[in-house]
Every structure is written in C-alpha cells, then in structure tokens.
Amino acid sequence: MRLFASKQARRRTLASLLVGGLALATVTVLVRDRLWILTDAATLRAFVRGFGALAPVALVVLQVLQVVLAPIPGQVLAVVAGYLFGPWWGTLFNVVGIGLGSAVAFWLSRRFGRGYVERVVHAPVLERFDGLVERRGLPALFVLFLIPGLPDDALCFVGGLTKIPLRKLVVVAVVGRAPAFFLANVLGGLVAAGELRRAAVLFGVVTALAVVAYLWRDRIADTLDDLLP
C-alpha cells in the first residue's frame, strides 16, 4: 500500500511536518517559563490582556486563517476563546473571525472557480454537497452550517460556486455557525471557571451530536434535498 499518492505529496507532507516541528520547538522555547499559567485561568487571562488590543486581533486572525486554510478545527479556537475571554466576548471575537474568513473563502471560490475549489476541498465533500447547495441555495446552506459535525469551512468554498450574492452568503455562514461556536465558548468558560463536570457533560452532548451528524451526513443531505423547495 502506498503511503503517499505522489512524490510531490510526500514532499509537501514532510515539509509540513518540518515546519510544524520547528514552530512547536520555537513556541516551547519562548513560553517554557510561562507554561504554568496554562493551569490558572485568571492568571492566563491577565497575561493575554497584557497584549491589549492585539489579543483579540490575534484570535480573529487565527479564525480567518483556519477557515481559509483549515489547519485546525475552528471550534478548538472557540474553546480557547471561551477560556480566555469568557463565552460572550469569546463568541464575539470568533464570529468576527469566521465572518471574515468565510467572506475570504467565498471570494476565493468565486474568483478562481471550480478548478480551485476542487484542489482545496476533498472530492467526496464536493460531490455530496455541491449539487444540493446549487439546487436549494441559502436555506440548505443555513441548515448545513447550523449542524455541528458537517464540514462548514468546505461549505464556504462550495457556496462560493453559486450565484448567491456574497453578502447573503456571509450572513448565512455567520448566523448558521454562531450557535455551535457559542457552545464551544461556553465550554471554554466552564473549564476556566473550574466547572469541569458541567464542561464534560456539554462536551459529551456536542461531540455526540457532531458524530451523529457526520455519520448521517448523506442522509441529512438527501432529506434537505427532498424537503426544501
């Protein structure tokens, strides 16, 4: 069995691992004397606030990058934001980030067309949702964004292939994705407050919903196709 599809894929993977390893080593060297604050929510919040306006700006930039480049799930950053800033401010910063990131993804998709989208979106995802979004438009996109566990970042690129105005796409992306991001921020806030039992229950419920949605993604898509006008 071949591990890599081509020599180019092998070189890209090895380069990514090298860059990731160097980044991890650099971060470790820079913050090793401050790692203890990660276990103290109040101290960590004070440390982050020491950066002033740059702290939320950094979070927003990271959310934009994760939508466009998808190196990490956006909900991970949402939990971090809830831990650092609380559920309400964390949600606000995340919503700004996913709004900007979604706008960039929609624009890139529309600017460079299907060939570009086929390179950045996994083929099974494009095949499963492309026709549905094209036929059912904004209502289908809204429901898909609303359900945790579905590939919401990829859906931004799929939505960009339609003729729906960009401003409407961005509004639907933000409104549809906001509830899941709010729950992730609440989870981070609970962890920061030391309410680990409630955090574990919330994590279990959200994870279960996401797993079910992922496993039933084909059934969900078919149902939407049948129900929506």
N, C-alpha and C positions, 0 to 999 in steps of 0.2 A: 504493500500500500504506500503510495506517495504521500509524504507529509506536506509538501508544497506543490501548488499547481504548476509553477514555473520557477526558473532561476530568478526572475525579477521579483516574484512573490517572496522567495526565500531571502533575497537581499533586503527587501522592504521590511520583512519581519525582524531580521537580525538588526537592521538599523534602528527600528523602533525599540527593540529590547535594549540596545546600547544607549540610546538617548534616554529612555526611561530609567535605566540603571544609574546613569550619570546624574539625572535630575534628582533621583532619590538620595544618592550619596551627597549631592550638594545641599539639599534641604536638611539632611541629617546633620551635616557639619554645622550649618548655620543655626539650627534650632536645638541642638542636643542639650544645651544648657538650660533650655526653657521647656523641655518636654513635660516636666512635672505639672505645668499649668493645665495640660490637657485633661487632667482629672479634677480640676477645680473650675466649675462653670463661672463663678463670679470673677475669679482672677483672670480667666481666659477672656471673658467679655471686656474686662478693664484693659487687658493687653491689646485686644483688637480695636477698642475705641481709641486707643492711643494713636492709631493711624488716622484718626479724624475721618474726613470725607472719603479717604482712599479705601477704607474698609468695605463699605457697601459698594463702592465703584468696582473694587476687585471682584466681589461676588457677582455683580451684574455682568462683568466682562467674562467671567468663567461660565456663566449660564449661556451667554451668547455663543461662546466657543463650543460648549457641549452640544448645543442644538445643531450647529453647522458642521462640526467635526465629529461629534458623538464619541469622545474618548471615554466618558463616564456617564452613567445614568443621571439625568437631571435631578431625580428625587434624592440622590445622595447629597448633592449640594443643598437641596431643600432642608434635609435633616440638619446639616451643618448650620445653615442659616437660622433655623429654629433654635438650635442650641446656643448660638452666639447672640442673636438679636431678639429672640422671642418669636412666637408664632405670627403676630401681626406685622411687625416690621420685617421679619424674615420673609413672609409671604409677599409683601410689597416689593422688596428687592428682587425676589425670584420672578415675580410676574413681570417686572420691568425687563429683566434679563431674557426671559423666554419670549416676551413680546418682540424685543429687538432681534433676538436670534431667529425667531420664526419669520420675521419680515425679511431678514437676510436670506434664509433658506428659500422662501417663496420667490424672492427676486432672482436668486441664482438659478433656480429651476426654470423660471420663465425666460431669463436672459440667455441661457446656454442650451435649453431644450432637452428633449428626451435622451439624447446621447449622453449628456452629462449626468442626468438622473440615473440612468442605467449603470453608470460607473460608481455612484455613491450609495445607491440603495440596493439591498440584496434582492436578487431576482424573484424569489418566492413572495416577498412583501409587495413588490411592484405588481406582480401578476395577480395577487389576491385582491388588492385594494384599488388598483388603477381604474379598472372598469367601473367599480362601484362608485368611486368619487366622481368620475366623469358623468355617470348617469344620474346620480342622486344629489350631487352638488353639496351645498353648505349643510343641509340637515344631516347628511351622512357623515361629513367631516366632524360636525359638532359631537355627535354621539360617539364616534371613534375616539376623539380627543378626550371625552368625558370618562371613558372606561379605562381604569388602570391596567397595565399589563400589555396594552397594544403599543405598537411601535410609533409613538407620537412624533418623534423627530423625523422619521422617514416619511410620515404622512404629510409633513410640511412640504417636502420635495414633491410628493405625489400631487398635493393640492396646487402647487405652482404650475403644473402642466395644464390645468383647466383654464377657462376664460373668465373665471370669477375675479372681480376686482381685488387687488392686493389688500386694500384697506379692510374689506369684508373678511378676507382670509385671516388677517392678523387678529381681528376682533374675535372671530370664532375660535382661533387657536388659543388665545389668552383666556377667554371665558370658559372654554371647554377644559383646559388643562389646570385652571386655577384650583378647583376643589381638591384634586389629588395632591397638588403642591402644598395647599393649606394643611392637609392631614399630615404630610411629611414634616412640615414646620412644627405642627403641634407635637409630633413625636419627638423632634429635637428639643422642644421646650420642656416636655415631660422629663426627658433624660437630664437636662440641665437642672431641673428642679428636684432631682433625686427620686421622682415618682416612677421607679423602674417597673413596678408591677403593671401600672396603667400603660406605660410605654410598651411593655411586652404584649399586652392584650391588643393595643392598637396596631402594633407591628404585625401580629398574627392575623388580624382581620384583613388589613390592607394587603398583606402578602397572599393570603388565601384568595382574595378577590382577583388579584393580578394573575395568579397562577391559573385560576379557572378561566379568566378572560383570554389568556394566552393559549390555553389548550382548546378553547372553544372559538378561537378567532375565525375559523372558516364558517362555523355555524352562525356566529354573530353577523358576519358579512352577508351571508345568504339571507338571514332574517331581515336585515336592514334593506337589502335589495328588494325583498318581497313587500315590505310594509311601507316604505317611503314612496311618495308619488314621483 
